[in-house]
Amino acid sequence: MSYEQLEVVLGFHDGCPANWNTFICFDICSAWQIINPEDEDNSLGEVENANNAQVTRQPTTAASMSLAPSLPQATRQSTTSLLEGFQVGETGFMEQRLLRHQIVGTHAMIGKMWMEEPTIKPPRTLLADSVGVGKTAQVMACITFIQQVYLIKRALKKENANLRCPPIIEHAEYFMCGDGSEDSKTMSNLAHLIIFPLFLIIQWMAKLHYFFHKGGINIFMLPNTTEAVKVFFHNRESA
């Protein structure tokens, strides 16, 4: 298939998944680092996370911005202009879109996730591209696609006839597996687990902020001790 055909079947307008920043900035890591003046009061105060580290409470997401230094507070006008730049593009911004081999890889992985026939054995996928060719981008695109389909299916249950699933899964009703029942056709709103070495946590957090709209996803960092994990899953403030 051509690049344009892949865009259509995946529902990625101009090669950019729905929940991604349409543009990226040369000088700013991400829109997540921009402090909105109206959020200043909401971001005051600190909570203690599961690792007993002080982090700033985030008004719209669970991501700790201590991993990436915030920009100096901007005026309301300049902040709005900067945030709009990630969506419409301005001087100093560059369009973000998947490269051809990345959209091909994303298409291949998604094609294995949804099935037309039920099965009790979920599919498995190994993405083994070389270093530096965009494995992270393909994984982020897959996560966005799953999120997009979940929201579409939820809207369809409310009889929103103006929406439809991307063509690649138009006739595939079962996600990952299914026993043939109606319940097995329902997508659950579950978290995605990303596992990586501890020394890469700053890099991965930056990548999540780089790709996704500000506040478009909730990011939770699982602690690395047994006791802290217990607190993490029982204390809402620990994330």
C-alpha positions, -999 to 999 in steps of 0.1 A, spaced: 0 0 0 11 36 -5 17 60 23 -16 77 16 -35 44 17 -19 35 50 -30 69 65 -66 62 54 -69 26 68 -53 36 101 -72 69 104 -40 89 108 -46 123 92 -14 134 74 5 105 90 -1 118 125 -21 98 151 -51 116 166 -37 122 201 -3 133 190 11 168 188 8 178 151 39 199 154 71 198 175 92 227 186 129 230 180 136 249 213 110 234 236 109 198 246 71 196 248 39 215 256 38 197 289 66 220 302 46 252 296 31 266 327 -4 281 322 -9 312 343 -44 300 352 -30 267 365 -5 284 389 -29 282 419 -39 247 411 -3 234 410 6 248 444 12 223 472 31 190 472 22 154 477 45 126 486 48 98 460 53 61 467 91 66 467 89 93 494 100 119 469 83 153 467 66 160 434 44 189 423 7 181 420 -3 183 384 -37 199 376 -45 178 345 -22 147 345 -5 124 369 29 129 353 56 143 375 70 174 358 101 172 381 116 149 354 116 178 329 122 214 341 94 237 334 98 268 312 96 302 330 61 313 335 47 330 304 20 356 300 -15 343 291 -10 356 255 24 340 250 14 307 266 -17 304 244 5 311 213 30 285 223 4 258 230 -13 266 196 20 262 179 20 225 187 -13 221 168 -12 246 140 25 253 136 45 285 140 80 297 133 103 273 150 79 244 148 82 213 126 54 189 114 54 156 132 44 125 112 53 89 109 79 80 84 69 54 58 86 24 75 71 35 108 35 37 95 41 3 78 53 -12 111 23 3 130 -1 -11 104 14 -46 107 12 -46 146 -24 -33 146 -34 -58 121 -24 -86 145 -42 -70 175 -77 -72 160 -92 -104 147 -124 -112 128 -127 -146 145 -125 -153 183 -96 -171 198 -85 -180 233 -48 -174 225 -39 -137 223 -15 -127 195 21 -117 203 42 -92 185 80 -85 186 92 -52 171 129 -57 164 139 -28 143 175 -15 146 184 13 170 173 47 160 147 39 133 117 47 154 105 18 175 93 42 202 72 61 176 55 29 164 47 19 200 33 53 207 12 52 175 -2 18 185 -12 31 220 -29 61 204 -47 39 179 -61 17 208 -71 48 227 -88 62 196 -108 30 189 -119 27 226 -133 62 225 -150 56 191 -166 24 204 -178 41 236 -194 69 215 -210 43 192 -227 28 222 -244 61 227 -257 59 191 -233 85 177 -238 75 140 -213 100 128 -183 80 139 -168 48 126 -138 27 134 -107 30 111 -110 7 80 -82 -16 91 -105 -30 119 -139 -24 103 -146 -61 101 -125 -72 131 -145 -73 162 -122 -90 186 -93 -72 203 -63 -94 212 -85 -124 219 -122 -133 226 -144 -163 232 -171 -153 208 -195 -136 233 -207 -101 231 -187 -91 262 -155 -102 245 -161 -76 218 -160 -48 243 -126 -30 248 -116 -24 284 -102 10 294 -70 -4 309 -35 10 313 -6 2 290 24 -11 309 58 1 296 88 -16 311 123 -2 307 156 1 328 154 27 356 181 49 340 159 55 310 129 69 329 137 105 321 141 96 284 108 78 282 89 105 301 103 130 276 92 108 247 56 105 261 55 143 264 70 147 230 44 126 212 12 132 231 -10 163 235 -6 180 268 -30 162 292 -40 137 265 -29 107 286 -23 101 323 12 89 331 19 69 363 53 59 374 54 26 392 79 26 421 107 0 422 103 -15 457 78 -40 470 65 -19 498 62 12 476 43 -8 450 17 -18 477 12 19 485 10 28 449 -20 6 442 -39 16 473 -32 54 476 -45 76 449 -20 104 458 10 81 454 10 82 416 
